[in-house]
Amino acid sequence: MKKLYYSIGEVSELTNVEPHVLRYWETIFKELSPRKNRAGNRTYREKDITLILKLKDLIQDNKYSTAGAQKVLEDEKNQIPADNESSEKLPFDAVRDLKEIRRFLLNLSEKL
């Protein structure tokens, strides 16, 4: 099910990034600025989650520093993509669906 807004807990579970890391990244990356609801809780949109997945790939998987990751984001922002250029990364919807399938299969295997 597609939602408009996700809580920090949901985003943490979907992306496998701890909430304290998400809050820290907000202070470093101006592109990551989730809105806050009336209660003051962060509400993330899909574009925020896509950015978090990109940051996770750069920082945690490819071992970029936060400064290096910021430079990559700035370079991508200034680059004009070619028409025939395709993204190697899975879209957020696909990642979310695959995680749901994985949870289902893990639960099923535990019952066997």
N, C-alpha and C positions, 0 to 999 in steps of 0.2 A: 504494500500500500504506500502510495506516494503522499508525503506530507509537505505542507508549506514551511513549517518551522520544526526544528529539532532542539531538544534540550542538550546541555553540555554532557549529560550522562549518556544520552543516545548517541551523540557524536563520538564520544569516547569509545563506546562499544563498537560502533560501525567502523571506526578508523583504527582502533587498537592504539590510540594515543591517550595517555593519562590526562585527566582534566587539568591538573596543575601545569602540564606542558602546554595545553591549549591556551590557558590564561597567560602563560609566559610568552608564547608566540604572538599573542595580541599586542604585547608591549613592544615587540621587535618589528613586526611586519604590519605596516599601515594598511596593507590590502586586506588583512584579516581583522574585521571589526564587526562582530555580531551585534545585532541590536539587543536591547534589554527590554523586557516587558515591564508592566507596572510594578510587579513585585521585585524587579531588579535582576531577574534571572536572564541569562544569555539565551538568545534564540538564534539558531543558526539556520541559514538557508542552504539550498543545494550548492550554490556557487561558493559558499564558505567551506562546505565539506570537500568540494573538488580541490580548493586551494589547500586545505589541510592535508589531503592525500598527496598532493604535489610536494608540500613541505616535508611530509613524512618520508617520501621517497628521496628527496634531496638530502635531508639532515640525518635521518636515522638509517636509511638503507645505503645511500651513497656517500655518507660521512662528510657532507659539506658542512662548513661552519655556518652560523646564522648569517654572517656577512657574505659568505659565498652564495648562499641560497638567495639572499636579497639581490645580489648582482644578477643571478640567473633570472629572477623574476623581472628585474628591470630590463634586462636584455630581451627577454621574450615580449615584454610590453612594447618595446621600441622596434621590434622586428615585424615586418609585414609578411604574413604567411603566403606561400604560393598556392595557387588553386588546386594543384594536384597533391599537395602535402596532406598526409593523413596522420592522425594521432595514433601513437603506439599504445597509449594507456586506455584502459577500459573506462567507459563512462561511469559516473557515480551510480546510476540505476543498476548497471550490470554488476558492479561490485557489491552493492547492497543485496541484490537478488542472490548472488553467489554465496554470500555470507549466510543468508537465510536458509539456503539449500544445505549448506555445510552444517548448520546447527541442527536442522531436521535429520540429516543423515547420522550425525553423532548421537542424537537422542535415540534414533532407531537402532543403531548398533549397540547401544547400552542395553536395550530391551531384549536383544537376541541372546 
